[in-house]
Amino acid sequence: MNDMRIVERTVDSHQTKITARGVQVYYGEKHALKDVDVDILDKTVTAFIGPSGCGKSTFLRCLNRMNDTVAIARVQGDIRLDGDDIYDKRVDPVQLRAKVGMVFQKPNPFPKSIYDNVAYGPRIHGLTANKAELDAIVETSLRKAALWNEVKDRLAESGTGLSGGQQQRLCIARAIATSPEVLLMDEPCSALDPIATAQVEELIDELRSQFSVVIVTHSMQQAARVSQRTAFFHLGNLVEYGETGQIFTNPKDPRTESYITGRIG
Amino acid sequence: MTDMTSHPGPKSIDWTSDEIGARVRKRKAAENRLRYIGLGAIGIAFAMLALLISSLVSTGWQAFRQTHVTIQVTYTPEFINPDNLQRSNYRGLLEATMLDLIPGATNGRSVAAILSNGAQFTARDRIIADPALMGQTVTLRVPTSDPYDQLAKGLIDRDTPEANRRLKNDEIAAFDALLSQGVVSKPFNWALLGNADSRFPEQAGLKGALWGSFYALLTCFLLAFPIGIGAAIYLEEFAPKNKMSDFIEVNINNLAAVPSVVFGLLALAVFLGWFGMGRSIPFVGGMTLALMTLPTIIIATRAALKAVPPSIREAALGVGASKQQVVFHHVLPLAMPGILTGTIIGLAQALGETAPLLLIGMNAFVTAAPATPFDPSTALPTQIFIWADSPERGFVSRTSAAILVLLGFLVMMNAVAIYLRNRFERRW
């Protein structure tokens, strides 16, 4: 890893996409996330790092209200997407999730054809008027996910028959088929081998031009490689948030420094 | 790292010592013991099954053949009135035919009793269907009555003293005369499947019971399948997890363990008592069986829904599917093999269920197969119950044969369940 390169990396945009203020999450009695304030910029890769159980995935799942599906989870605080409160009563979480796509830790394609996997989102949201439009969306999504050339001749085959890395890129294609504004990725490479990881990371960097990408990762190297901004979580607190170069080379908080240098975690 | 020095290092272990050797031998012996106990258990189970099947087959196989006599009947005006074919003297016609057939026979009643009571109706139906046969001779193959069927199958011991025997010497002699003429045959007993119940074993069949069971199971399926799946989906996917849903869950599990006779009493009180539905009706039987099958289907469906990996639900939720879309587009199709398997096993259970059907009167003596689910009839298990209870010798082998038919259907249903499970099993 060339550390010098991180320092020089700049953030392209300073437009804020998501604003979170005073976010608290409780799982039953457990206070899992304590008073988190974060601004996530548009067209930027933001990485959440931290030891296991620090609340980074919990926070990620607040951003598209996936925590709603956990019966015992309670979310407090204010999270705004483009200035609109996403926890407002009038917001339909189902529609929100089309705007804020998600890619999970383990590749989880539907046991359906590759085509149907990608077409599922546009279909249920009624985004296309006819088959030709749907075909076009499937193709562009697979192209953006750098999977088109590998699967274009077998779109009718089952998505579960692909290799692990291909499956994960299929899941990315599925997530971007509904043209989301934000793409959330929960440790997208933890189940992949190094080659597939490299492909997905390259893809994340390309996706940055169209989406705001938020990625949770255990690997500090990965955070350093793909992100422009990094947030460090520890024991449910947001310890430090800043430009990736600064976090990795000149952390302000001693806990960040300990984690980066491998003393905690 | 400094801790290491304060602990004594592990003692060096002599893996070849007698002590360790004995331990290894003991462990091996224990493993072998377990294996032989397991093999023994399987062996006993198989032996029991083999015993059951072989006992059924050894008594039941005879019922799949029925002794018939081939007779030449001449429709003479002496017995037949062409103007009233319905009420002509067919009994007399058969007596005359049999007297002709058996040399030296004098007692017409006695020799005609060799033939089944249904023979006169066979003779009647033949000429009613074609009145032009008047004055002509036709060949009829009619079943023998039960005692002679037993005799032909060797189930009546000729060495028994005459006083203790069902057939007297002259009756046996008459039948032997028929045998020597080569007019006695033992073809496959189609009546067993094609006739409804009868007082006479040689004419009794399972048609009514098969239709009754079919209608009852159809009703049971049409009620229990949608209701069971609906309840399971709601409980598993939508119901809030609280005391109330726990209470419901415990009660459904308890319902599955309630003895079936209790469901029969419930059906008797509610369907027959309050709603005034008819007795012996397959539709009511089906509703009763549905009560019993519901918990089984609900439990199987919930288990199948639970087995769908959460990652599939998350994936669907993640692209913005609503709860209902997640269930109907993804979870339910994946759970379908499990649901179908559970349902078929539930139905197979219902097919063999006797007690609730007895209580709603499906053990009635009905001599016609039901044309609709609302006509009185018996069902397979209750038919077995009736036959097992009948004194005629011929019903002994027919009871076993009916059990074999029932077992055949059960095996078939289970085979379908296994096929569906393998066919639609998906990997993810």
Interface residues (C-beta under 8 A of the other chain):
Chain A: N64 M66 T69 A71 V94 Q95 L96 R97 A98 G101 M102 V103 F104 K106 N108 P109 F110 P111 Y120 G121 I124 H125 T160 C171 R174 A175 A177 T178
Chain B: P240 K241 P309 S311 I312 R313 E314 A315 A316 L317 G318 V319 G320 A321 S322 Q325 H329 H330 L334 R426 R427 W428
